[in-house]
């Protein structure tokens, strides 16, 4: 299997054929997972009429999909460590693909929600493994480069999936769901080609849980968890309310507001492509701190932009910072966890991030009851700067 030029650019040129094949299965799985939300969000308006659903209820299509992760993500991460990655990844992809495709034939909205919840179970199984397997297959700077390539490819998905979903939904609301069938042959390829990479078996489930609990209290790992919480808290709040700010304050259309969001993705693609090189020269935690400072400054700058078009400038800087934070945070998770504990540690991180996503939009909604929307960006920017100062203070010197 040939090494693609993009892989060489991320420092992944000198890999065995089995490694390359396994990595591309992981990256394909990560992109398929993106379809679960980003691909479906533009489809929601087209579903309301045929299924007889109100504006208030249609959001349950997303909630039903993400809710199982709050409970199941840690449990399935433990399964990956104790019983193996390969079978869990393949099973998750098959459940994800079959349940997602079945939604196209759902006779009612209740069936849609049930099938989305089942699809969410597949999502829970695959989600932590897309990070864990990169750490299992690569080491050192190559592992950071591998995480960077994942972020880069995911950002391409952010650019492609929403317009594709909207285009298919213009034909019929059910058409986008047929594309989930792509996850089925991918799951079969995982069964055929993915090597088993789990670490040594634990003596018992109790010993495994004890080791995970002891590890998550490690000071540097606590900071990594905090960084993951903060990243998603900022992302979901900032990127959710930015279009509202652009429409309400600058008077642009929703289409014009949507055209500005790719500036964020492009910025993230630039720095994520250099993640391995940066990690080779600088401490990963320090790189994260600097990136959070840039995030904070970018968000604070948004209300000062005199026109909507100029908001693209802080968006680019926010994306540049995000392209550093995401792979460094993932790499640090892998760095501090032994192979036999990685599934559990990454799943705990996923659980923390799910809580972060829920809290972010909820707290901003409460904030808007007492202040104007411009203040939201001051809030997020200040929170980023203060959090970095606190994390830097708590970072152990050794």
Secondary structure, DSSP 8 states (H G I E B T S, - for coil): ----HHHHHTT--S--HHHHHHHHHHHHHHHHHHTTTHHHHTTHHHHHHHHT--HHHHTHHHHHHHHHHHHHHHHHHHHHHHH-SHHHHHHHHHHHHHHHHHGGG-SSHHHHHHHHHHHHHHHHHHHTHHHHHHHHH--HHHHHHHHHHHHHHHHHHHHHHHHHHHHHHTT-TTHHHHGGGHHHHHHHHHHHH---------S-HHHHHHHHHHHHTSHHHHHHHHHHHHHHHHHHHHHHHHHHHHHHHH---HHHHHHHHHHHHHHHHHHHTTHHHHHHHS-HHHHHHHHHHHHHHHHHHHTT-SSTTTHHHHHHHHHHHHHHHHHHHHHHHHHHS-GGGHHHHHHHHHHHHHHHHHHHHHHHHHHTTTS-THHHHHHHHHHHHHHHHHHHHHS---
